[in-house]
Amino acid sequence: MEIITTIVNKFQNLDGVELAKMFGSEALKVNGKVFMIVMKDGIVYKLPPDDVPTALSISGADYFDAHKNGKKMKDWIFIPNTSVNKLCVALAEKAYEYIAAPEKSKKEQ
């Protein structure tokens, strides 16, 4: 999808960002921690708790269930390809900022 390509291109050349594999898919990491996974059927973000409701408001979005066993991952949101839109660019920015932030900043949220 064009929007997913745009998102990946936007982040992959930033300082501290690297491509990696997670759950058999391409992932983007910042400072060694994953903030986004590009899967064949959608995109997954690690979001700050305050942004989770916005992400879940997207049609088809849900908490990410990495192993498809009903154990959904807190603050990890899956958005299916059919619902990826321009809001997903903003969510990618939120995920990047959240994971790139020092640990102290995250605990204050």
BELLIN-V680292 format. One record per helix or strand. SS is the DSSP state (H for helix, E for strand). FROM is the first residue (numbers start at 1). LEN is the number of residues. If there is no record, write none. Layout:
((SS	FROM	LEN) (SS	FROM	LEN))
//
This chain:
((H	2	11) (E	17	6) (E	25	6) (E	33	7) (E	42	5) (H	49	8) (E	62	3) (E	73	8) (H	81	3) (H	87	14) (H	103	5))
//
